Amino acid sequence: MPSFSPSRTRDIALRLSGLALLVLGALALSRLVHCVHAVPAHDCTPGEFALAALGLACLSPGALFTTLGAHIFDRVAISQRWAARSR
């Protein structure tokens, strides 16, 4: 069995949690589609707004965690123009 370093384990954990968030967001939006297309036609309900918010709240970080993994914590160089200025 291979031994994983802590950074490798963290990377795998972040990517798997990202996949879980993607699945949860997809399920929420799938349920939303079924609710919206239900007969008879109706106005939006608070539950439908909640499903839309849940889908957005899960899919956005899920895509980020899945693609970047542990690289989400990497430091990046920024331009002096955007650097914080001391007063």
N, C-alpha and C positions, 0 to 999 in steps of 0.2 A: 504494500500500500504506500503510495507516495506521501511524503510529508509536505504539508503546505505551510508556507510562511504566513505570518499574520496579515501581511498586505494582500497576499493571494487569497486568503480566506475571506478577508473583507471585500475584495473585488467580487468574488463569487457570490457572497451574501447580498451585496448591493444589486448585482445583476439579477439574481433570483427574486429579490423583493421587487425589482422593477418589472419583471415578467408577471409577478402576482398582481401588481397594481394595474398592468395592462389588461389582464384577464378580468379583474374586477370592474374596471372602467368599461370594457367592452360589454360585459354582462349588464351593467347599468344602462348603457345606451341602447342595447338590444331590447331591454324591458321598456325603455322610454318609447322606442319606435312602436312597440305593440300597444302601449297605452295611448299614444297620440292617434293611431289609426283605428282605434276602437269605434264601433258603431254604437250609438248615434254620435254625430259630431258634437264636440263639447269645447268649452273654454279650458285653458290650461289650469291645472289644479296645483296646489302647493307640493303635492307628491311628485308631479312631473317636473316641477322646477328643481326639487331636491335631487331627482335622478339625473337631470342635466348637470347640476353642480357637482354631484358625485362623479359623474363621468369625466368632467373637466379636471376635477381635483385628483383623480386617479391616473388619467392618461398622460397629463403633462409631466409629473415627476416620474411616472413609470417609464416613459420614453427616455427621459434624461438618465435615470439610473441604469436602464438596460444598455444604452449606447456608451455611456462614459464609465460606469462602474466606479472603481476607486479613483479614477482620474478626475473625478469631480472635486477632489481636495487638492489638486495640483495648484501650485502657485504660478501665476503668470505675470509677465512684465507689462506694465502699463506706461503710457506716454506721460511725460512730465506735465503736459497740459491737463491731464485728468487726475494727476496725483494730488493728494491732500496737501494743502498749503498751511504752513504754520503762521499764526497771526502775530 
